[in-house]
Amino acid sequence: MTSFSIDLGDDTASALREIAEVTAETPDTLIRRAVEELVADYVDGRIAMERLSDSSDPIISSAELRRCLAED
């Protein structure tokens, strides 16, 4: 596992400590999960943009999508 050091503003650090206390999680765990979600969202967005820019990939309507899903 790789470690990073970050600086947080006082208000953010205080809010993080409060959230950690309320959720019974450590600040490190909350930060790790937040970063993992950020990275996952970024990757999903990149994949979506690649698919949207693929001119060989057909675009279907939501109605057609529902039909296709109902057939499975």
C-alpha positions in Angstrom: 0.0 0.0 0.0 1.2 3.5 -0.8 1.1 6.3 1.7 0.4 10.0 0.9 0.6 13.0 3.2 -2.1 15.7 2.8 -2.7 19.1 4.4 -6.3 19.9 5.2 -7.8 23.3 6.2 -8.8 23.5 9.9 -12.5 23.5 9.1 -12.2 20.4 6.9 -10.0 18.6 9.4 -12.5 19.4 12.2 -15.4 18.2 10.1 -13.5 15.0 9.2 -12.9 14.3 12.9 -16.6 14.8 13.6 -17.6 12.5 10.8 -15.1 9.9 12.0 -16.5 10.1 15.5 -20.2 9.8 14.4 -19.5 6.9 12.0 -17.0 5.1 14.3 -14.5 5.1 11.4 -11.0 6.5 11.5 -10.2 9.7 9.5 -7.7 7.6 7.5 -10.5 5.1 6.5 -12.8 7.9 5.5 -10.2 9.6 3.4 -9.2 6.3 1.8 -12.8 5.5 0.9 -13.4 9.0 -0.5 -10.3 8.8 -2.7 -11.2 5.3 -3.9 -14.7 6.6 -4.9 -13.2 9.6 -6.6 -10.8 7.3 -8.6 -13.7 4.9 -9.5 -15.9 7.8 -10.6 -13.1 9.2 -12.7 -12.4 5.9 -14.4 -16.2 5.4 -15.1 -16.3 8.9 -16.6 -13.3 8.2 -18.9 -14.9 4.9 -20.1 -18.2 6.7 -20.7 -16.4 9.5 -22.7 -14.5 6.9 -24.8 -17.7 5.1 -25.5 -19.5 8.3 -26.4 -16.8 9.3 -28.8 -16.7 5.9 -30.5 -18.5 6.6 -33.8 -18.8 2.9 -34.6 -20.8 2.3 -31.4 -24.5 2.7 -32.2 -26.6 5.0 -30.0 -30.0 3.6 -28.9 -33.0 5.2 -27.3 -34.0 4.5 -23.8 -37.1 2.7 -25.1 -34.9 0.4 -27.2 -32.7 -0.2 -24.2 -35.7 -1.2 -22.0 -36.8 -3.6 -24.8 -33.3 -5.2 -24.9 -33.2 -5.5 -21.1 -36.7 -7.1 -21.0 -35.6 -9.7 -23.6 -32.8 -11.0 -21.3 
